Amino acid sequence: MSPLFESLSFSRGPDMKNRFMLAPLTNSQSHGDGTLSDEEYKWLTMRAAGGFGLTMTCAAHVQAIGQGFPGQLGVFSDNHIAGLSRLAEGIKSQDSLAICQLHHAGMRSPADLIEATPVCPSANEETGARALTTEEVEQLVRDFVAAAVRTEKAGFHGVEVHGAHSYILCQFLSSENNQRDDQYGGSLENRSRIIFEIIAGIRAQCHADFMVGVRLSPERFGMKLSEISLVAQRLMNEGQIDFLDMSLWDVFKEPIEEEMQGRSLLSYFTDLDRGNVRLGIAGKIRTPAEAERAIATGVDWIMLGRAAILHHDFPNQCRHNPDFTPVDLPATREHLESEGLSDKFIAYMSTWKGFVAEDRPL
């Protein structure tokens, strides 16, 4: 049997039945107030039914001002708990772990969407974002923790803290975006402080078996591979998280930093001492062969994004159909509809070059 179909245990929470995780994917299908829609429920529970051992929500914002895109799932209000409870139950009924990703877009929040000035660790001229006060940073920590508590009340197995892709926690990590002179700026220890405070708060307020993961990206957005490697190792050493999700854009590439080249980007993380923390990867894993190649690198699990959009049952197909070949891009609207994408999600995917086939006149 392929390693992809071996179960995986964690320090906390239940075992995962295989090594396939659904990536947290923007889909713009929730209601304007952040409550769950039937379209979002269908999309996610289809993936759970399709064999994903862990099904993660799209980024769910922990403050109203942290919304990053229209139709985003919210977790900043108790009004969201009913929908989240329905979603958690639907995912778990398919023998899939239910994880909610906690997110705040920071300076990437569109001002016209949030009807306010976006916020950032430091004032950002390009986006017009203002700097958070120290008290506001402390409130942000509390709001991430409160969102995790809400998620637990809703019945999810755990949460993933989104520290990647130049959203607010990544903005704190960046020495380019973070020019603060308080305890949240300056040294790497200070710039990463907010992440470790959020984790500590979740551990203090949620049950002992509640799962916590973190997503990091080691490149772009002012990230330095050497610094993110140190943060990853500290997360593993302290053991307060259960899994680390490394978003690499391409799991087989070399680093973009010339002095770090000569080996794969991924190897900088597989070489770390993981302790009891499980390590997984995301980035251009599109076919069964690439899934096998990725798991063979020694990671504990793999995460699928576009492949899961195209095939809700990618894991089941890999397991039961030796001739399974994913559809080619661009995909037709009819195919995407059959895979559970609503008109809103298809419209969003149409902004990804070459993903959705243009409608042709009869």
C-alpha positions as CSV (number, residue, x, y, z in Angstrom):
1,M,0.0,0.0,0.0
2,S,1.2,3.5,-0.8
3,P,2.4,5.6,2.2
4,L,-0.3,8.0,1.1
5,F,-2.9,5.7,2.5
6,E,-1.3,4.9,5.9
7,S,-3.0,6.5,8.9
8,L,-1.2,9.3,10.7
9,S,-1.4,10.0,14.5
10,F,-0.9,13.4,16.2
11,S,0.0,14.5,19.7
12,R,-3.6,15.6,20.1
13,G,-6.8,14.8,18.5
14,P,-7.8,11.7,16.5
15,D,-5.7,9.9,13.8
16,M,-6.0,11.0,10.2
17,K,-7.1,8.0,8.0
18,N,-4.6,8.9,5.2
19,R,-2.0,11.5,4.3
20,F,-4.2,13.8,2.2
21,M,-5.2,17.2,3.5
22,L,-7.5,19.6,1.7
23,A,-5.8,23.0,1.4
24,P,-7.5,26.1,2.7
25,L,-8.9,27.6,-0.5
26,T,-10.4,31.0,-1.1
27,N,-13.7,30.5,-2.8
28,S,-15.9,33.6,-2.1
29,Q,-19.0,31.4,-1.4
30,S,-20.0,32.5,2.1
31,H,-22.6,35.1,3.0
32,G,-21.6,38.8,3.2
33,D,-21.7,38.7,7.0
34,G,-19.3,35.7,7.1
35,T,-21.9,33.1,7.9
36,L,-21.8,29.7,6.2
37,S,-23.7,29.3,2.9
38,D,-25.1,26.1,1.5
39,E,-22.6,26.4,-1.4
40,E,-19.6,26.5,0.9
41,Y,-21.0,23.6,2.9
42,K,-21.5,21.5,-0.3
43,W,-18.0,22.3,-1.5
44,L,-16.2,21.3,1.7
45,T,-18.3,18.2,2.6
46,M,-17.9,16.9,-1.0
47,R,-14.1,16.9,-0.4
48,A,-14.5,15.1,2.9
49,A,-16.7,12.5,1.2
50,G,-14.1,12.2,-1.6
51,G,-11.5,10.7,0.8
52,F,-9.5,13.6,2.3
53,G,-8.3,12.6,5.7
54,L,-8.4,16.2,6.8
55,T,-10.7,18.9,5.4
56,M,-9.7,22.5,6.2
57,T,-11.9,25.5,5.7
58,C,-10.9,28.5,3.6
59,A,-9.2,31.3,5.6
60,A,-11.8,32.4,8.2
61,H,-11.2,35.9,9.5
62,V,-11.0,36.5,13.2
63,Q,-11.8,40.3,13.1
64,A,-14.3,42.0,10.8
65,I,-11.5,44.4,9.7
66,G,-9.4,41.4,8.8
67,Q,-11.6,40.3,5.9
68,G,-9.4,39.7,2.8
69,F,-11.9,38.9,0.1
70,P,-15.7,39.0,-0.7
71,G,-17.7,36.0,0.5
72,Q,-15.2,35.0,3.1
73,L,-16.1,32.7,5.9
74,G,-16.1,34.4,9.3
75,V,-15.2,33.2,12.8
76,F,-15.1,36.6,14.5
77,S,-18.6,36.5,16.0
78,D,-20.8,34.0,17.9
79,N,-23.3,34.5,15.1
80,H,-21.0,32.2,13.0
81,I,-21.1,29.3,15.4
82,A,-24.3,27.7,14.1
83,G,-23.0,27.5,10.5
84,L,-19.6,26.3,11.7
85,S,-21.3,23.6,13.8
86,R,-23.2,22.4,10.8
87,L,-20.0,22.3,8.7
88,A,-18.0,20.5,11.4
89,E,-20.6,17.9,11.7
90,G,-20.8,17.4,8.0
91,I,-17.1,17.0,7.6
92,K,-16.7,14.6,10.6
93,S,-19.6,12.5,9.3
94,Q,-17.4,11.5,6.4
95,D,-14.5,10.3,8.6
96,S,-12.5,13.4,7.9
97,L,-10.8,15.6,10.5
98,A,-12.4,19.1,10.6
99,I,-9.9,22.0,10.9
100,C,-10.8,25.7,10.6
101,Q,-8.0,28.0,9.4
102,L,-7.8,31.3,11.4
103,H,-6.9,34.3,9.3
104,H,-6.5,38.1,9.2
105,A,-5.6,39.8,6.0
106,G,-4.0,42.9,7.6
107,M,-2.8,45.3,5.0
108,R,-4.2,43.1,2.3
109,S,-7.8,43.8,3.5
110,P,-9.5,46.0,0.7
111,A,-10.5,49.3,2.3
112,D,-13.8,49.3,0.3
113,L,-14.7,45.8,1.5
114,I,-14.0,46.4,5.2
115,E,-15.2,50.0,5.0
116,A,-12.2,51.1,7.1
117,T,-8.5,51.7,6.9
118,P,-6.7,48.3,6.8
119,V,-4.2,47.6,9.5
120,C,-0.6,46.4,9.5
121,P,2.3,46.0,12.0
122,S,3.7,49.3,10.6
123,A,2.2,52.0,8.4
124,N,2.3,50.8,4.8
125,E,2.3,53.5,2.1
126,E,1.6,51.1,-0.8
127,T,-1.6,49.8,0.7
128,G,-2.6,52.8,2.8
129,A,-2.6,50.6,5.9
130,R,-2.1,52.1,9.3
131,A,0.1,50.7,12.1
132,L,-1.5,48.8,15.0
133,T,-1.0,50.2,18.5
134,T,0.5,47.8,21.0
135,E,-2.9,47.5,22.6
136,E,-4.4,46.6,19.3
137,V,-1.8,43.9,18.7
138,E,-2.7,42.4,22.1
139,Q,-6.4,42.5,21.2
140,L,-5.6,40.8,17.9
141,V,-4.0,38.0,19.9
142,R,-7.1,37.7,22.0
143,D,-9.3,37.7,18.9
144,F,-7.3,34.8,17.3
145,V,-7.7,32.9,20.6
146,A,-11.4,33.7,20.8
147,A,-11.9,32.5,17.3
148,A,-10.3,29.2,18.2
149,V,-12.6,28.8,21.2
150,R,-15.6,29.5,18.9
151,T,-14.3,26.8,16.5
152,E,-14.0,24.3,19.3
153,K,-17.5,25.1,20.5
154,A,-18.7,24.4,16.9
155,G,-17.2,20.9,17.1
156,F,-14.1,21.2,15.0
157,H,-11.1,19.0,15.9
158,G,-8.8,22.0,15.7
159,V,-7.5,25.1,14.0
160,E,-4.7,26.2,11.7
161,V,-3.1,29.6,12.4
162,H,-2.4,31.3,9.1
163,G,1.1,32.8,9.2
164,A,1.8,32.8,5.5
165,H,1.3,34.6,2.2
166,S,1.8,38.2,3.5
167,Y,-1.4,38.1,5.7
168,I,-1.1,39.8,9.0
169,L,1.0,37.3,11.0
170,C,3.3,37.0,8.0
171,Q,3.5,40.8,7.9
172,F,4.7,40.7,11.5
173,L,7.4,38.1,10.6
174,S,8.7,40.3,7.7
175,S,11.5,42.6,8.6
176,E,10.4,44.7,5.6
177,N,6.8,45.2,6.7
178,N,7.4,45.2,10.4
179,Q,9.3,48.4,11.5
180,R,7.9,48.4,15.1
181,D,10.0,49.4,18.1
182,D,7.9,47.6,20.8
183,Q,8.0,44.0,21.8
184,Y,6.5,42.9,18.5
185,G,9.2,44.4,16.3
186,G,12.9,44.3,15.7
187,S,14.5,40.9,16.4
188,L,13.1,37.7,14.9
189,E,12.0,36.7,18.4
190,N,9.9,39.8,18.7
191,R,8.5,39.7,15.2
192,S,7.4,36.1,15.8
193,R,6.1,36.8,19.3
194,I,2.5,37.3,18.2
195,I,2.4,33.7,16.7
196,F,3.7,32.1,19.9
197,E,1.3,34.2,22.1
198,I,-1.7,33.1,19.9
199,I,-0.6,29.4,20.3
200,A,-0.1,29.8,24.1
201,G,-3.6,31.4,24.4
202,I,-5.3,28.7,22.4
203,R,-3.6,26.0,24.5
204,A,-4.7,27.8,27.7
205,Q,-8.3,28.2,26.7
206,C,-9.1,25.1,24.6
207,H,-9.3,21.5,25.7
208,A,-6.1,19.5,26.0
209,D,-6.9,17.4,22.9
210,F,-7.7,20.4,20.6
211,M,-5.5,20.3,17.6
212,V,-3.4,23.4,16.5
213,G,-1.4,23.8,13.3
214,V,0.5,26.7,11.8
215,R,0.9,27.6,8.1
216,L,4.2,29.3,7.1
217,S,5.7,30.3,3.8
218,P,9.5,30.7,3.5
219,E,9.7,32.9,0.5
220,R,8.3,36.1,-1.0
221,F,6.7,38.9,1.0
222,G,9.9,39.8,2.8
223,M,10.4,36.3,4.1
224,K,13.9,34.9,4.6
225,L,14.4,31.1,4.4
226,S,16.9,31.2,7.3
227,E,14.5,33.0,9.6
228,I,11.4,30.9,8.7
229,S,13.5,27.7,9.3
230,L,14.3,29.0,12.8
231,V,10.7,29.8,13.5
232,A,9.7,26.3,12.3
233,Q,12.3,24.6,14.4
234,R,11.2,26.6,17.5
235,L,7.6,25.6,16.9
236,M,8.7,21.9,16.7
237,N,10.9,22.2,19.7
238,E,8.2,23.7,21.9
239,G,5.7,21.1,20.8
240,Q,2.6,23.3,21.4
241,I,1.4,22.7,17.9
242,D,0.4,19.4,16.3
243,F,1.3,20.0,12.6
244,L,3.3,22.5,10.6
245,D,2.0,23.3,7.1
246,M,4.7,24.7,4.8
247,S,3.3,26.5,1.7
248,L,6.1,26.3,-0.9
249,W,4.2,27.2,-4.1
250,D,6.2,24.3,-5.7
251,V,7.3,21.5,-3.4
252,F,10.1,20.4,-5.8
253,K,11.8,23.7,-6.5
254,E,15.0,25.1,-5.2
255,P,15.1,28.3,-3.0
256,I,15.0,31.7,-4.7
257,E,17.8,32.9,-2.5
258,E,21.0,32.2,-4.5
259,E,23.1,31.5,-1.4
260,M,20.5,28.8,-0.3
261,Q,20.4,27.0,-3.7
262,G,21.9,23.6,-4.5
263,R,19.3,21.7,-2.6
264,S,15.5,21.7,-2.6
265,L,13.5,24.3,-0.6
266,L,11.7,21.5,1.1
267,S,14.9,19.9,2.4
268,Y,15.4,22.8,4.7
269,F,12.3,21.7,6.6
270,T,12.5,17.9,6.3
271,D,16.0,18.2,7.9
272,L,14.6,19.8,11.0
273,D,14.1,17.9,14.2
274,R,10.3,17.5,14.3
275,G,9.9,16.1,17.7
276,N,6.2,15.2,17.9
277,V,5.1,17.8,15.3
278,R,3.9,16.5,11.9
279,L,5.2,18.2,8.8
280,G,3.3,18.7,5.6
281,I,3.6,20.6,2.3
282,A,1.6,22.3,-0.3
283,G,2.6,23.5,-3.8
284,K,1.9,22.2,-7.3
285,I,1.0,18.6,-6.3
286,R,-1.3,17.9,-9.2
287,T,-1.2,14.3,-10.2
288,P,-1.0,10.9,-8.5
289,A,2.6,10.6,-9.5
290,E,3.4,14.0,-8.0
291,A,1.6,13.0,-4.8
292,E,3.7,9.8,-4.5
293,R,6.9,11.8,-5.2
294,A,6.0,14.4,-2.6
295,I,5.3,11.9,0.2
296,A,8.5,10.1,-0.7
297,T,10.5,13.2,0.4
298,G,9.8,12.2,4.0
299,V,7.0,14.6,4.9
300,D,4.1,13.3,7.0
301,W,1.3,14.5,4.8
302,I,0.6,16.4,1.6
303,M,-1.9,19.2,0.9
304,L,-3.9,19.6,-2.3
305,G,-5.3,22.8,-3.7
306,R,-6.0,23.0,-7.4
307,A,-6.1,19.2,-7.7
308,A,-8.8,19.1,-5.1
309,I,-10.8,21.8,-6.9
310,L,-10.7,19.7,-10.1
311,H,-11.5,16.4,-8.4
312,H,-13.4,16.3,-5.1
313,D,-12.5,12.6,-4.8
314,F,-8.8,12.8,-5.7
315,P,-7.7,10.6,-2.8
316,N,-10.4,8.0,-3.5
317,Q,-9.5,8.0,-7.2
318,C,-5.8,7.5,-6.4
319,R,-6.7,4.6,-4.2
320,H,-9.2,2.7,-6.3
321,N,-8.4,3.7,-9.9
322,P,-4.9,2.9,-11.2
323,D,-5.6,4.7,-14.4
324,F,-6.8,7.9,-12.8
325,T,-5.6,10.9,-14.7
326,P,-6.7,14.4,-13.6
327,V,-8.5,16.6,-16.2
328,D,-6.5,19.0,-18.2
329,L,-6.7,22.7,-17.8
330,P,-8.5,24.8,-18.6
331,A,-11.5,23.0,-17.1
332,T,-15.0,23.5,-18.4
333,R,-17.6,25.2,-16.4
334,E,-19.7,22.0,-16.6
335,H,-16.9,20.0,-15.0
336,L,-16.4,22.5,-12.2
337,E,-20.1,22.5,-11.5
338,S,-20.1,18.7,-11.3
339,E,-17.3,19.0,-8.7
340,G,-19.4,21.2,-6.4
341,L,-18.2,24.7,-7.4
342,S,-20.9,27.4,-7.3
343,D,-21.2,30.2,-9.8
344,K,-19.4,32.5,-7.3
345,F,-16.5,30.0,-7.0
346,I,-16.2,29.5,-10.7
347,A,-16.2,33.3,-11.2
348,Y,-13.3,33.5,-8.7
349,M,-11.4,30.7,-10.4
350,S,-11.8,32.5,-13.7
351,T,-9.4,35.1,-12.4
352,W,-6.7,32.4,-12.3
353,K,-5.1,32.4,-15.7
354,G,-5.8,29.3,-17.7
355,F,-8.0,27.5,-15.1
356,V,-11.5,27.9,-16.5
357,A,-12.3,27.4,-20.2
358,E,-13.8,30.4,-21.8
359,D,-17.4,30.0,-22.8
360,R,-17.6,29.6,-26.6
361,P,-20.7,30.6,-28.7
362,L,-22.7,27.8,-30.1
